[in-house]
């Protein structure tokens, strides 16, 4: 989509310059079809002018580069908690004070609250402590199954050469502190393409579609990751993040 591609590149370049970042990537997916509508990387290069070609600038970072997703993984932990029935959106999690000690390590909230938070507020306030406590109340296998079903740890199979599958370790090797930190995106690596694709489950009422760089003329079948009810609840929670009291009002 030429208009989306232009806007994506413009905004990405502006963000990289504003934050003085070394690099950045952006991808826009059609949640109904799995089609890539826009994809851009910075720094980039002009394929029509190879006199100053640099291989580093030619990397498709969206597909080949890996990073720890951080708080963007929290909705998948919360979705697991809802799917198991161990928690509801209005269940209260003991987060008051904003710290949790596991062995020699202490997990802290960037936006600590003096009161306990509901599950919905854990997402709204991006509480590390709340997410970690929910994760520790679940079997490690269930959390691993959610991450795996959402596409983490496996190739997106976009057809692009050199795409990365990231790293999702076997749940048998998780220690409690690792299960806690993995619940909010540390100790796991993903590509931006994987992360964007995984988020589509909250828009498709729980189904994960194959991603494609070329147009699809016929609809394809998806794989169910969560129930439609859970997807709708998470979608509302994610909206709360942008509303007054959330961590991303802008």
Secondary structure, 3 states (H helix, E strand, C coil): CHHHHHHHHHHHHHHHHHCCCCCEEEEEECCCCCEEEEEEEECCCCCCCCCCCCHHHHCCHHHHCCECCHHHHHHHHHHHHHHHCCCCCCCEECCCCCEEEECCEEEECCCCCCCCEEHHHHHHCCCHHHHHHHHHCCCHHHHHHHHHHCCCCCCCCCCCCCCCCCECCCHHHCCHHHHHHHCCCCCCEECHHHHHHHHHHHCCCCEECCCECCCCCCCCCCEECCCHHHHHHHHHHHHHCCCCCCCCCC
